[in-house]
Amino acid sequence: MKTFVFDIGETLVRDDRYWGSWADWLGMPRHTLSALVGAVTAQGLDNSEALRLVRPGIDIPAEYAAREAAGRGEYLDESDLYGDVRPTLAKLRQLGMRVVIAGNQTVRAGELLRALDLPADLVATSEEWGCAKPSAEFFERVIEASGAPARETVYVGDHPANDTFPGARAGLRTVHIRRGPWGHLWGADDQVNATADWVIQSLTELTVIAGK
């Protein structure tokens, strides 16, 4: 292996703050929105559908802009990172691996992640690239960013439909991490286990994979 590329939400960053802030903005209990996110996830739908269940016809980009204008937009700090993120990324770089962070996020999320000064060679988001997972174009960009052949590049993510399956179709090695709602829901799925090169519980396991 030469390069490890990481999804963002529920791989590196907890989504608690993200969905909690949306619930607060829409004036509803956080538990209710969280449960709806779980429900649409189990149905195989995009998690934004949870917002449309709460407010049918919602213009999500417009609401996002309104939140930003009101000073209630996206925010990330060290507390949003899973505890194994910083030490694992640092260890991978010590082992000579290139570390890339690339997931379905906004331009603002990319700015916030770079401000955290993570031990990564590159941080990029789908909005910055102009393409999103699970498109083939996104994974072509991943391979370009990797600087290594696809079979020497590992894509790490929690969502099979966005990470494991399209990553494998692009020729990448894939890791499914069992955390967050998507990671746990499909962690024991036969197709996920047959497709992913590795299924892990913690990012710390990647340092062993890096030596293979």
Backbone as JSON Lines, residues from 0, in Angstrom:
{"i":0,"aa":"M","n":[0.83,-1.19,0.0],"ca":[0.0,0.0,0.0],"c":[0.88,1.26,0.0]}
{"i":1,"aa":"K","n":[0.41,2.27,-0.75],"ca":[1.14,3.52,-0.79],"c":[0.32,4.72,-0.32]}
{"i":2,"aa":"T","n":[-1.01,4.65,-0.51],"ca":[-1.86,5.78,-0.16],"c":[-3.12,5.3,0.54]}
{"i":3,"aa":"F","n":[-3.5,6.02,1.59],"ca":[-4.77,5.79,2.27],"c":[-5.63,7.04,2.09]}
{"i":4,"aa":"V","n":[-6.84,6.83,1.57],"ca":[-7.78,7.94,1.34],"c":[-8.98,7.72,2.25]}
{"i":5,"aa":"F","n":[-9.39,8.79,2.92],"ca":[-10.43,8.67,3.94],"c":[-11.69,9.45,3.58]}
{"i":6,"aa":"D","n":[-12.82,8.77,3.72],"ca":[-14.12,9.42,3.77],"c":[-14.11,10.35,4.99]}
{"i":7,"aa":"I","n":[-15.1,11.22,5.1],"ca":[-15.1,12.2,6.2],"c":[-16.17,11.88,7.25]}
{"i":8,"aa":"G","n":[-17.44,12.08,6.9],"ca":[-18.5,11.88,7.88],"c":[-18.61,10.46,8.39]}
{"i":9,"aa":"E","n":[-18.57,10.3,9.7],"ca":[-18.65,9.02,10.4],"c":[-17.51,8.07,10.08]}
{"i":10,"aa":"T","n":[-16.46,8.59,9.44],"ca":[-15.2,7.87,9.31],"c":[-14.15,8.61,10.13]}
{"i":11,"aa":"L","n":[-14.04,9.91,9.88],"ca":[-13.13,10.76,10.65],"c":[-13.87,11.65,11.63]}
{"i":12,"aa":"V","n":[-15.04,12.12,11.21],"ca":[-15.77,13.14,11.96],"c":[-17.14,12.6,12.39]}
{"i":13,"aa":"R","n":[-17.46,12.81,13.65],"ca":[-18.79,12.45,14.15],"c":[-19.83,13.4,13.56]}
{"i":14,"aa":"D","n":[-21.0,12.85,13.22],"ca":[-22.05,13.67,12.62],"c":[-23.02,14.25,13.65]}
{"i":15,"aa":"D","n":[-22.75,14.05,14.94],"ca":[-23.66,14.53,15.99],"c":[-23.96,16.01,15.85]}
{"i":16,"aa":"R","n":[-22.9,16.81,15.74],"ca":[-23.09,18.26,15.66],"c":[-23.87,18.65,14.41]}
{"i":17,"aa":"Y","n":[-23.55,17.99,13.28],"ca":[-24.19,18.33,12.01],"c":[-25.71,18.16,12.09]}
{"i":18,"aa":"W","n":[-26.15,16.97,12.52],"ca":[-27.59,16.72,12.56],"c":[-28.25,17.45,13.72]}
{"i":19,"aa":"G","n":[-27.53,17.62,14.83],"ca":[-28.09,18.38,15.94],"c":[-28.37,19.82,15.56]}
{"i":20,"aa":"S","n":[-27.46,20.42,14.79],"ca":[-27.65,21.8,14.38],"c":[-28.81,21.94,13.4]}
{"i":21,"aa":"W","n":[-29.0,20.93,12.54],"ca":[-30.15,20.97,11.64],"c":[-31.45,20.85,12.43]}
{"i":22,"aa":"A","n":[-31.49,19.98,13.44],"ca":[-32.69,19.84,14.26],"c":[-33.01,21.15,14.97]}
{"i":23,"aa":"D","n":[-31.99,21.79,15.51],"ca":[-32.2,23.07,16.19],"c":[-32.72,24.12,15.22]}
{"i":24,"aa":"W","n":[-32.16,24.15,14.02],"ca":[-32.59,25.13,13.03],"c":[-34.04,24.93,12.62]}
{"i":25,"aa":"L","n":[-34.44,23.67,12.51],"ca":[-35.81,23.36,12.09],"c":[-36.79,23.35,13.26]}
{"i":26,"aa":"G","n":[-36.28,23.55,14.48],"ca":[-37.15,23.64,15.65],"c":[-37.78,22.33,16.05]}
{"i":27,"aa":"M","n":[-36.97,21.25,16.0],"ca":[-37.5,19.94,16.35],"c":[-36.55,19.24,17.3]}
{"i":28,"aa":"P","n":[-37.02,18.22,18.03],"ca":[-36.12,17.49,18.93],"c":[-35.0,16.8,18.15]}
{"i":29,"aa":"R","n":[-33.81,16.85,18.7],"ca":[-32.68,16.22,18.04],"c":[-32.89,14.72,17.87]}
{"i":30,"aa":"H","n":[-33.5,14.09,18.86],"ca":[-33.73,12.64,18.77],"c":[-34.64,12.31,17.59]}
{"i":31,"aa":"T","n":[-35.63,13.14,17.34],"ca":[-36.56,12.87,16.23],"c":[-35.84,12.88,14.9]}
{"i":32,"aa":"L","n":[-35.02,13.91,14.67],"ca":[-34.31,13.97,13.39],"c":[-33.31,12.82,13.29]}
{"i":33,"aa":"S","n":[-32.64,12.5,14.39],"ca":[-31.69,11.4,14.37],"c":[-32.38,10.09,14.01]}
{"i":34,"aa":"A","n":[-33.56,9.87,14.56],"ca":[-34.32,8.65,14.25],"c":[-34.72,8.62,12.78]}
{"i":35,"aa":"L","n":[-35.1,9.78,12.24],"ca":[-35.49,9.84,10.83],"c":[-34.3,9.59,9.92]}
{"i":36,"aa":"V","n":[-33.12,10.08,10.31],"ca":[-31.91,9.8,9.54],"c":[-31.69,8.28,9.5]}
{"i":37,"aa":"G","n":[-31.86,7.64,10.64],"ca":[-31.72,6.18,10.69],"c":[-32.73,5.47,9.82]}
{"i":38,"aa":"A","n":[-33.96,5.99,9.8],"ca":[-35.02,5.36,9.01],"c":[-34.73,5.44,7.52]}
{"i":39,"aa":"V","n":[-34.32,6.61,7.04],"ca":[-34.05,6.73,5.6],"c":[-32.78,5.96,5.23]}
{"i":40,"aa":"T","n":[-31.85,5.88,6.16],"ca":[-30.64,5.09,5.92],"c":[-31.0,3.63,5.71]}
{"i":41,"aa":"A","n":[-31.87,3.1,6.57],"ca":[-32.27,1.7,6.47],"c":[-33.02,1.42,5.17]}
{"i":42,"aa":"Q","n":[-33.64,2.45,4.6],"ca":[-34.34,2.31,3.34],"c":[-33.43,2.49,2.13]}
{"i":43,"aa":"G","n":[-32.16,2.79,2.39],"ca":[-31.21,2.97,1.3],"c":[-31.32,4.32,0.63]}
{"i":44,"aa":"L","n":[-31.92,5.31,1.31],"ca":[-32.1,6.63,0.73],"c":[-31.0,7.57,1.21]}
{"i":45,"aa":"D","n":[-30.81,8.68,0.49],"ca":[-29.86,9.68,0.92],"c":[-30.33,10.28,2.23]}
{"i":46,"aa":"N","n":[-29.38,10.56,3.14],"ca":[-29.8,11.03,4.46],"c":[-30.48,12.4,4.43]}
{"i":47,"aa":"S","n":[-30.31,13.16,3.36],"ca":[-31.0,14.44,3.25],"c":[-32.52,14.26,3.18]}
{"i":48,"aa":"E","n":[-32.95,13.04,2.83],"ca":[-34.4,12.78,2.78],"c":[-35.03,12.95,4.16]}
{"i":49,"aa":"A","n":[-34.23,12.81,5.22],"ca":[-34.77,13.03,6.57],"c":[-35.25,14.46,6.74]}
{"i":50,"aa":"L","n":[-34.54,15.4,6.15],"ca":[-34.95,16.81,6.23],"c":[-36.25,17.03,5.47]}
{"i":51,"aa":"R","n":[-36.42,16.32,4.37],"ca":[-37.64,16.48,3.57],"c":[-38.84,15.84,4.26]}
{"i":52,"aa":"L","n":[-38.6,14.83,5.1],"ca":[-39.69,14.27,5.88],"c":[-40.17,15.26,6.93]}
{"i":53,"aa":"V","n":[-39.24,16.0,7.49],"ca":[-39.58,16.99,8.5],"c":[-40.27,18.2,7.87]}
{"i":54,"aa":"R","n":[-39.73,18.65,6.73],"ca":[-40.29,19.83,6.07],"c":[-40.4,19.53,4.58]}
{"i":55,"aa":"P","n":[-41.52,18.95,4.15],"ca":[-41.71,18.64,2.73],"c":[-41.51,19.87,1.86]}
{"i":56,"aa":"G","n":[-40.77,19.68,0.76],"ca":[-40.53,20.77,-0.16],"c":[-39.39,21.68,0.25]}
{"i":57,"aa":"I","n":[-38.67,21.32,1.29],"ca":[-37.57,22.16,1.76],"c":[-36.52,22.37,0.67]}
{"i":58,"aa":"D","n":[-36.03,23.59,0.55],"ca":[-34.94,23.91,-0.36],"c":[-33.66,23.86,0.48]}
{"i":59,"aa":"I","n":[-32.98,22.71,0.45],"ca":[-31.86,22.51,1.35],"c":[-30.73,23.5,1.12]}
{"i":60,"aa":"P","n":[-30.31,23.77,-0.13],"ca":[-29.26,24.78,-0.33],"c":[-29.65,26.15,0.21]}
{"i":61,"aa":"A","n":[-30.92,26.54,0.04],"ca":[-31.37,27.84,0.53],"c":[-31.34,27.88,2.05]}
{"i":62,"aa":"E","n":[-31.77,26.79,2.68],"ca":[-31.75,26.73,4.14],"c":[-30.31,26.73,4.66]}
{"i":63,"aa":"Y","n":[-29.44,26.04,3.94],"ca":[-28.03,26.02,4.32],"c":[-27.47,27.44,4.29]}
{"i":64,"aa":"A","n":[-27.77,28.17,3.23],"ca":[-27.29,29.55,3.11],"c":[-27.87,30.43,4.2]}
{"i":65,"aa":"A","n":[-29.13,30.2,4.53],"ca":[-29.77,30.99,5.59],"c":[-29.11,30.73,6.94]}
{"i":66,"aa":"R","n":[-28.76,29.48,7.19],"ca":[-28.07,29.15,8.44],"c":[-26.71,29.84,8.51]}
{"i":67,"aa":"E","n":[-25.98,29.82,7.41],"ca":[-24.68,30.47,7.38],"c":[-24.83,31.98,7.64]}
{"i":68,"aa":"A","n":[-25.82,32.58,6.98],"ca":[-26.04,34.02,7.14],"c":[-26.42,34.38,8.57]}
{"i":69,"aa":"A","n":[-27.08,33.44,9.25],"ca":[-27.51,33.68,10.63],"c":[-26.43,33.33,11.65]}
{"i":70,"aa":"G","n":[-25.25,32.93,11.16],"ca":[-24.18,32.55,12.06],"c":[-24.39,31.19,12.72]}
{"i":71,"aa":"R","n":[-25.2,30.36,12.09],"ca":[-25.5,29.03,12.64],"c":[-25.16,27.94,11.63]}
{"i":72,"aa":"G","n":[-24.12,28.19,10.87],"ca":[-23.74,27.25,9.82],"c":[-22.81,26.16,10.29]}
{"i":73,"aa":"E","n":[-22.13,25.53,9.34],"ca":[-21.24,24.42,9.65],"c":[-20.11,24.84,10.58]}
{"i":74,"aa":"Y","n":[-19.75,23.91,11.45],"ca":[-18.65,24.16,12.37],"c":[-18.02,22.83,12.75]}
{"i":75,"aa":"L","n":[-16.72,22.82,12.84],"ca":[-15.98,21.64,13.28],"c":[-14.86,22.08,14.21]}
{"i":76,"aa":"D","n":[-14.62,21.3,15.25],"ca":[-13.42,21.49,16.04],"c":[-12.89,20.12,16.46]}
{"i":77,"aa":"E","n":[-11.87,20.12,17.27],"ca":[-11.21,18.86,17.64],"c":[-12.17,17.85,18.27]}
{"i":78,"aa":"S","n":[-13.18,18.34,18.97],"ca":[-14.12,17.44,19.64],"c":[-14.99,16.66,18.66]}
{"i":79,"aa":"D","n":[-15.05,17.1,17.41],"ca":[-15.85,16.39,16.41],"c":[-15.1,15.2,15.81]}
{"i":80,"aa":"L","n":[-13.79,15.13,16.0],"ca":[-13.0,14.02,15.47],"c":[-13.14,12.79,16.36]}
{"i":81,"aa":"Y","n":[-13.2,11.62,15.74],"ca":[-13.07,10.39,16.52],"c":[-11.66,10.33,17.1]}
{"i":82,"aa":"G","n":[-11.55,9.73,18.27],"ca":[-10.29,9.75,19.01],"c":[-9.13,9.08,18.31]}
{"i":83,"aa":"D","n":[-9.41,8.16,17.39],"ca":[-8.32,7.43,16.72],"c":[-7.82,8.12,15.45]}
{"i":84,"aa":"V","n":[-8.43,9.25,15.09],"ca":[-8.12,9.89,13.8],"c":[-6.71,10.46,13.75]}
{"i":85,"aa":"R","n":[-6.43,11.4,14.62],"ca":[-5.14,12.08,14.56],"c":[-3.97,11.12,14.75]}
{"i":86,"aa":"P","n":[-3.99,10.23,15.76],"ca":[-2.85,9.33,15.92],"c":[-2.68,8.35,14.75]}
{"i":87,"aa":"T","n":[-3.79,7.88,14.18],"ca":[-3.69,6.92,13.07],"c":[-3.14,7.59,11.82]}
{"i":88,"aa":"L","n":[-3.64,8.77,11.49],"ca":[-3.13,9.47,10.3],"c":[-1.65,9.78,10.47]}
{"i":89,"aa":"A","n":[-1.26,10.18,11.66],"ca":[0.15,10.49,11.91],"c":[1.01,9.24,11.76]}
{"i":90,"aa":"K","n":[0.53,8.12,12.28],"ca":[1.29,6.87,12.2],"c":[1.43,6.4,10.75]}
{"i":91,"aa":"L","n":[0.37,6.53,9.97],"ca":[0.44,6.14,8.56],"c":[1.49,6.95,7.82]}
{"i":92,"aa":"R","n":[1.56,8.22,8.1],"ca":[2.57,9.05,7.45],"c":[3.98,8.66,7.91]}
{"i":93,"aa":"Q","n":[4.09,8.29,9.18],"ca":[5.39,7.83,9.68],"c":[5.82,6.55,8.96]}
{"i":94,"aa":"L","n":[4.84,5.75,8.56],"ca":[5.12,4.5,7.84],"c":[5.39,4.75,6.36]}
{"i":95,"aa":"G","n":[5.35,6.0,5.93],"ca":[5.65,6.34,4.54],"c":[4.44,6.37,3.63]}
{"i":96,"aa":"M","n":[3.24,6.31,4.21],"ca":[2.02,6.35,3.41],"c":[1.62,7.79,3.08]}
{"i":97,"aa":"R","n":[1.07,8.0,1.9],"ca":[0.43,9.28,1.59],"c":[-0.96,9.23,2.18]}
{"i":98,"aa":"V","n":[-1.4,10.3,2.81],"ca":[-2.71,10.35,3.46],"c":[-3.55,11.44,2.81]}
{"i":99,"aa":"V","n":[-4.72,11.03,2.29],"ca":[-5.64,11.95,1.62],"c":[-7.0,11.85,2.29]}
{"i":100,"aa":"I","n":[-7.64,12.99,2.47],"ca":[-9.0,13.03,2.98],"c":[-9.9,13.55,1.87]}
{"i":101,"aa":"A","n":[-10.9,12.75,1.48],"ca":[-11.77,13.14,0.37],"c":[-13.14,12.51,0.55]}
{"i":102,"aa":"G","n":[-14.16,13.35,0.73],"ca":[-15.5,12.83,0.93],"c":[-16.56,13.78,0.43]}
{"i":103,"aa":"N","n":[-17.81,13.36,0.58],"ca":[-18.95,14.17,0.14],"c":[-19.22,15.25,1.19]}
{"i":104,"aa":"Q","n":[-18.65,16.4,0.97],"ca":[-18.81,17.52,1.89],"c":[-18.79,18.83,1.12]}
{"i":105,"aa":"T","n":[-19.1,19.89,1.81],"ca":[-19.15,21.22,1.21],"c":[-17.77,21.86,1.16]}
{"i":106,"aa":"V","n":[-17.69,22.97,0.44],"ca":[-16.47,23.77,0.44],"c":[-16.14,24.22,1.86]}
{"i":107,"aa":"R","n":[-17.16,24.65,2.59],"ca":[-16.95,25.11,3.96],"c":[-16.38,24.0,4.84]}
{"i":108,"aa":"A","n":[-16.87,22.77,4.68],"ca":[-16.35,21.65,5.46],"c":[-14.87,21.43,5.15]}
{"i":109,"aa":"G","n":[-14.49,21.59,3.89],"ca":[-13.08,21.46,3.53],"c":[-12.23,22.5,4.24]}
{"i":110,"aa":"E","n":[-12.72,23.73,4.28],"ca":[-11.99,24.8,4.97],"c":[-11.83,24.48,6.45]}
{"i":111,"aa":"L","n":[-12.9,24.01,7.06],"ca":[-12.87,23.69,8.49],"c":[-11.92,22.54,8.79]}
{"i":112,"aa":"L","n":[-11.92,21.53,7.92],"ca":[-11.01,20.4,8.12],"c":[-9.55,20.82,7.98]}
{"i":113,"aa":"R","n":[-9.26,21.64,6.98],"ca":[-7.88,22.1,6.81],"c":[-7.43,22.95,7.99]}
{"i":114,"aa":"A","n":[-8.38,23.66,8.6],"ca":[-8.04,24.49,9.76],"c":[-7.65,23.65,10.97]}
{"i":115,"aa":"L","n":[-8.07,22.38,10.99],"ca":[-7.71,21.49,12.09],"c":[-6.27,20.99,11.99]}
{"i":116,"aa":"D","n":[-5.64,21.24,10.84],"ca":[-4.23,20.88,10.63],"c":[-3.99,19.4,10.93]}
{"i":117,"aa":"L","n":[-4.8,18.57,10.31],"ca":[-4.65,17.12,10.46],"c":[-3.39,16.64,9.75]}
{"i":118,"aa":"P","n":[-2.8,15.53,10.2],"ca":[-1.63,14.98,9.51],"c":[-2.03,14.31,8.2]}
{"i":119,"aa":"A","n":[-2.34,15.13,7.21],"ca":[-2.77,14.64,5.9],"c":[-2.08,15.44,4.81]}
{"i":120,"aa":"D","n":[-1.83,14.8,3.68],"ca":[-1.18,15.46,2.56],"c":[-2.15,16.29,1.73]}
{"i":121,"aa":"L","n":[-3.42,15.93,1.77],"ca":[-4.42,16.64,0.98],"c":[-5.79,16.47,1.62]}
{"i":122,"aa":"V","n":[-6.56,17.55,1.67],"ca":[-7.96,17.5,2.09],"c":[-8.8,18.07,0.96]}
{"i":123,"aa":"A","n":[-9.77,17.31,0.48],"ca":[-10.63,17.77,-0.62],"c":[-12.06,17.3,-0.37]}
{"i":124,"aa":"T","n":[-13.01,18.07,-0.89],"ca":[-14.41,17.69,-0.74],"c":[-15.08,17.6,-2.11]}
{"i":125,"aa":"S","n":[-16.22,16.94,-2.11],"ca":[-16.95,16.75,-3.37],"c":[-17.36,18.09,-3.99]}
{"i":126,"aa":"E","n":[-17.76,19.04,-3.17],"ca":[-18.16,20.34,-3.72],"c":[-16.97,21.07,-4.34]}
{"i":127,"aa":"E","n":[-15.8,20.9,-3.75],"ca":[-14.59,21.5,-4.32],"c":[-14.23,20.84,-5.65]}
{"i":128,"aa":"W","n":[-14.44,19.53,-5.73],"ca":[-14.1,18.8,-6.94],"c":[-15.18,18.91,-8.02]}
{"i":129,"aa":"G","n":[-16.39,19.24,-7.63],"ca":[-17.48,19.31,-8.6],"c":[-18.05,17.96,-8.98]}
{"i":130,"aa":"C","n":[-17.83,16.96,-8.15],"ca":[-18.39,15.63,-8.36],"c":[-18.48,14.94,-7.01]}
{"i":131,"aa":"A","n":[-19.42,14.03,-6.89],"ca":[-19.68,13.42,-5.59],"c":[-19.76,11.9,-5.69]}
{"i":132,"aa":"K","n":[-19.5,11.26,-4.57],"ca":[-19.71,9.82,-4.48],"c":[-21.19,9.53,-4.62]}
{"i":133,"aa":"P","n":[-21.54,8.43,-5.24],"ca":[-20.69,7.31,-5.67],"c":[-20.26,7.36,-7.13]}
{"i":134,"aa":"S","n":[-20.19,8.53,-7.74],"ca":[-19.89,8.62,-9.16],"c":[-18.48,8.12,-9.48]}
{"i":135,"aa":"A","n":[-18.34,7.58,-10.68],"ca":[-17.02,7.12,-11.13],"c":[-16.05,8.29,-11.2]}
{"i":136,"aa":"E","n":[-16.56,9.47,-11.55],"ca":[-15.7,10.65,-11.66],"c":[-15.03,10.97,-10.33]}
{"i":137,"aa":"F","n":[-15.79,10.85,-9.24],"ca":[-15.21,11.13,-7.92],"c":[-14.03,10.21,-7.65]}
{"i":138,"aa":"F","n":[-14.2,8.93,-7.95],"ca":[-13.12,7.99,-7.65],"c":[-11.96,8.11,-8.63]}
{"i":139,"aa":"E","n":[-12.22,8.63,-9.82],"ca":[-11.11,8.98,-10.71],"c":[-10.28,10.09,-10.08]}
{"i":140,"aa":"R","n":[-10.95,11.06,-9.47],"ca":[-10.25,12.13,-8.78],"c":[-9.48,11.6,-7.57]}
{"i":141,"aa":"V","n":[-10.06,10.62,-6.9],"ca":[-9.37,9.98,-5.77],"c":[-8.05,9.36,-6.22]}
{"i":142,"aa":"I","n":[-8.09,8.65,-7.34],"ca":[-6.87,8.01,-7.85],"c":[-5.84,9.06,-8.26]}
{"i":143,"aa":"E","n":[-6.3,10.14,-8.88],"ca":[-5.38,11.24,-9.23],"c":[-4.73,11.81,-7.97]}
{"i":144,"aa":"A","n":[-5.55,12.04,-6.94],"ca":[-5.04,12.62,-5.69],"c":[-4.11,11.65,-4.97]}
{"i":145,"aa":"S","n":[-4.34,10.36,-5.17],"ca":[-3.53,9.35,-4.5],"c":[-2.08,9.41,-4.93]}
{"i":146,"aa":"G","n":[-1.87,9.62,-6.23],"ca":[-0.5,9.6,-6.73],"c":[0.08,8.21,-6.83]}
{"i":147,"aa":"A","n":[-0.79,7.21,-6.68],"ca":[-0.36,5.81,-6.74],"c":[-1.38,5.03,-7.56]}
{"i":148,"aa":"P","n":[-1.0,3.86,-8.08],"ca":[-1.97,3.03,-8.81],"c":[-3.16,2.66,-7.92]}
{"i":149,"aa":"A","n":[-4.3,2.4,-8.55],"ca":[-5.52,2.09,-7.8],"c":[-5.32,0.95,-6.82]}
{"i":150,"aa":"R","n":[-4.62,-0.1,-7.23],"ca":[-4.46,-1.28,-6.37],"c":[-3.48,-1.05,-5.23]}
{"i":151,"aa":"E","n":[-2.82,0.12,-5.23],"ca":[-1.96,0.46,-4.11],"c":[-2.55,1.61,-3.31]}
{"i":152,"aa":"T","n":[-3.84,1.87,-3.58],"ca":[-4.58,2.93,-2.89],"c":[-5.73,2.3,-2.12]}
{"i":153,"aa":"V","n":[-5.88,2.69,-0.87],"ca":[-6.94,2.15,-0.01],"c":[-7.94,3.26,0.3]}
{"i":154,"aa":"Y","n":[-9.23,2.99,0.01],"ca":[-10.27,3.95,0.37],"c":[-10.99,3.44,1.61]}
{"i":155,"aa":"V","n":[-11.05,4.3,2.63],"ca":[-11.62,3.92,3.92],"c":[-12.93,4.67,4.13]}
{"i":156,"aa":"G","n":[-14.02,3.95,4.37],"ca":[-15.3,4.61,4.57],"c":[-16.29,3.74,5.31]}
{"i":157,"aa":"D","n":[-17.39,4.34,5.71],"ca":[-18.41,3.64,6.5],"c":[-19.65,3.27,5.71]}
{"i":158,"aa":"H","n":[-19.81,3.84,4.51],"ca":[-21.06,3.69,3.77],"c":[-20.83,2.81,2.54]}
{"i":159,"aa":"P","n":[-21.38,1.61,2.51],"ca":[-21.13,0.71,1.38],"c":[-21.48,1.3,0.02]}
{"i":160,"aa":"A","n":[-22.66,1.93,-0.09],"ca":[-23.1,2.44,-1.39],"c":[-22.27,3.62,-1.87]}
{"i":161,"aa":"N","n":[-21.69,4.36,-0.96],"ca":[-20.88,5.52,-1.34],"c":[-19.39,5.25,-1.33]}
{"i":162,"aa":"D","n":[-18.96,4.27,-0.55],"ca":[-17.53,4.04,-0.33],"c":[-17.05,2.68,-0.84]}
{"i":163,"aa":"T","n":[-17.53,1.63,-0.22],"ca":[-17.02,0.29,-0.49],"c":[-17.28,-0.17,-1.92]}
{"i":164,"aa":"F","n":[-18.52,-0.13,-2.35],"ca":[-18.87,-0.67,-3.66],"c":[-18.3,0.16,-4.81]}
{"i":165,"aa":"P","n":[-18.49,1.48,-4.83],"ca":[-17.91,2.25,-5.95],"c":[-16.4,2.29,-5.9]}
{"i":166,"aa":"G","n":[-15.83,2.26,-4.69],"ca":[-14.37,2.22,-4.59],"c":[-13.81,0.95,-5.2]}
{"i":167,"aa":"A","n":[-14.46,-0.17,-4.92],"ca":[-14.03,-1.45,-5.48],"c":[-14.2,-1.46,-7.0]}
{"i":168,"aa":"R","n":[-15.29,-0.88,-7.5],"ca":[-15.5,-0.83,-8.95],"c":[-14.41,-0.01,-9.63]}
{"i":169,"aa":"A","n":[-13.89,0.97,-8.91],"ca":[-12.83,1.82,-9.48],"c":[-11.46,1.15,-9.4]}
{"i":170,"aa":"G","n":[-11.42,-0.04,-8.81],"ca":[-10.16,-0.77,-8.72],"c":[-9.36,-0.51,-7.47]}
{"i":171,"aa":"L","n":[-9.93,0.28,-6.53],"ca":[-9.23,0.57,-5.28],"c":[-9.35,-0.59,-4.3]}
{"i":172,"aa":"R","n":[-8.43,-0.66,-3.37],"ca":[-8.62,-1.52,-2.21],"c":[-9.56,-0.77,-1.27]}
{"i":173,"aa":"T","n":[-10.44,-1.48,-0.57],"ca":[-11.42,-0.79,0.26],"c":[-11.44,-1.34,1.68]}
{"i":174,"aa":"V","n":[-11.73,-0.41,2.6],"ca":[-11.89,-0.75,4.02],"c":[-13.25,-0.24,4.46]}
{"i":175,"aa":"H","n":[-14.05,-1.11,5.05],"ca":[-15.32,-0.71,5.64],"c":[-15.12,-0.59,7.14]}
{"i":176,"aa":"I","n":[-15.39,0.6,7.7],"ca":[-15.26,0.77,9.14],"c":[-16.63,0.69,9.79]}
{"i":177,"aa":"R","n":[-16.73,-0.12,10.82],"ca":[-18.0,-0.35,11.5],"c":[-18.2,0.69,12.6]}
{"i":178,"aa":"R","n":[-18.61,1.88,12.19],"ca":[-19.04,2.88,13.16],"c":[-19.96,3.88,12.47]}
{"i":179,"aa":"G","n":[-20.73,4.59,13.28],"ca":[-21.77,5.43,12.72],"c":[-22.94,4.56,12.27]}
{"i":180,"aa":"P","n":[-24.08,5.15,11.97],"ca":[-25.27,4.35,11.61],"c":[-25.07,3.47,10.4]}
{"i":181,"aa":"W","n":[-24.38,3.99,9.36],"ca":[-24.19,3.19,8.14],"c":[-23.19,2.08,8.37]}
{"i":182,"aa":"G","n":[-22.13,2.37,9.07],"ca":[-21.11,1.37,9.33],"c":[-21.63,0.19,10.13]}
{"i":183,"aa":"H","n":[-22.43,0.49,11.14],"ca":[-22.98,-0.6,11.96],"c":[-24.1,-1.34,11.25]}
{"i":184,"aa":"L","n":[-24.95,-0.59,10.53],"ca":[-26.09,-1.23,9.86],"c":[-25.63,-2.27,8.86]}
{"i":185,"aa":"W","n":[-24.56,-1.97,8.12],"ca":[-24.12,-2.88,7.06],"c":[-22.8,-3.6,7.39]}
{"i":186,"aa":"G","n":[-22.35,-3.47,8.61],"ca":[-21.07,-4.06,8.97],"c":[-21.01,-5.57,8.83]}
{"i":187,"aa":"A","n":[-22.15,-6.22,9.03],"ca":[-22.18,-7.68,8.95],"c":[-22.83,-8.17,7.65]}
{"i":188,"aa":"D","n":[-23.08,-7.25,6.73],"ca":[-23.72,-7.6,5.47],"c":[-22.8,-8.48,4.63]}
{"i":189,"aa":"D","n":[-23.34,-9.56,4.08],"ca":[-22.52,-10.5,3.31],"c":[-21.87,-9.85,2.1]}
{"i":190,"aa":"Q","n":[-22.6,-8.98,1.39],"ca":[-22.03,-8.34,0.2],"c":[-20.91,-7.37,0.58]}
{"i":191,"aa":"V","n":[-21.1,-6.66,1.68],"ca":[-20.06,-5.75,2.14],"c":[-18.8,-6.52,2.49]}
{"i":192,"aa":"N","n":[-18.98,-7.61,3.23],"ca":[-17.83,-8.41,3.65],"c":[-17.16,-9.1,2.47]}
{"i":193,"aa":"A","n":[-17.92,-9.42,1.43],"ca":[-17.33,-10.05,0.26],"c":[-16.6,-9.04,-0.62]}
{"i":194,"aa":"T","n":[-17.05,-7.78,-0.56],"ca":[-16.47,-6.75,-1.43],"c":[-15.29,-6.04,-0.79]}
{"i":195,"aa":"A","n":[-15.43,-5.66,0.47],"ca":[-14.37,-4.92,1.15],"c":[-13.14,-5.82,1.34]}
{"i":196,"aa":"D","n":[-11.97,-5.23,1.16],"ca":[-10.74,-5.99,1.42],"c":[-10.55,-6.21,2.91]}
{"i":197,"aa":"W","n":[-11.02,-5.24,3.69],"ca":[-10.92,-5.35,5.15],"c":[-12.15,-4.71,5.78]}
{"i":198,"aa":"V","n":[-12.62,-5.28,6.89],"ca":[-13.66,-4.68,7.72],"c":[-13.03,-4.45,9.09]}
{"i":199,"aa":"I","n":[-13.09,-3.2,9.57],"ca":[-12.4,-2.87,10.81],"c":[-13.35,-2.22,11.81]}
{"i":200,"aa":"Q","n":[-12.92,-2.22,13.06],"ca":[-13.68,-1.57,14.14],"c":[-13.08,-0.2,14.48]}
{"i":201,"aa":"S","n":[-11.8,-0.03,14.23],"ca":[-11.1,1.2,14.59],"c":[-10.07,1.53,13.53]}
{"i":202,"aa":"L","n":[-9.81,2.81,13.34],"ca":[-8.81,3.22,12.37],"c":[-7.42,2.74,12.75]}
{"i":203,"aa":"T","n":[-7.19,2.47,14.02],"ca":[-5.86,2.02,14.45],"c":[-5.46,0.72,13.75]}
{"i":204,"aa":"E","n":[-6.43,-0.06,13.29],"ca":[-6.14,-1.31,12.58],"c":[-5.47,-1.07,11.24]}
{"i":205,"aa":"L","n":[-5.58,0.14,10.72],"ca":[-5.0,0.44,9.42],"c":[-3.48,0.38,9.43]}
{"i":206,"aa":"T","n":[-2.87,0.61,10.56],"ca":[-1.41,0.59,10.62],"c":[-0.89,-0.82,10.35]}
{"i":207,"aa":"V","n":[-1.66,-1.83,10.69],"ca":[-1.27,-3.2,10.37],"c":[-1.45,-3.45,8.88]}
{"i":208,"aa":"I","n":[-2.58,-2.97,8.32],"ca":[-2.84,-3.12,6.89],"c":[-1.76,-2.45,6.07]}
{"i":209,"aa":"A","n":[-1.29,-1.3,6.54],"ca":[-0.26,-0.55,5.81],"c":[1.02,-1.34,5.65]}
{"i":210,"aa":"G","n":[1.27,-2.27,6.54],"ca":[2.49,-3.06,6.47],"c":[2.39,-4.27,5.59]}
{"i":211,"aa":"K","n":[1.2,-4.53,5.01],"ca":[1.0,-5.72,4.19],"c":[1.39,-5.45,2.73]}
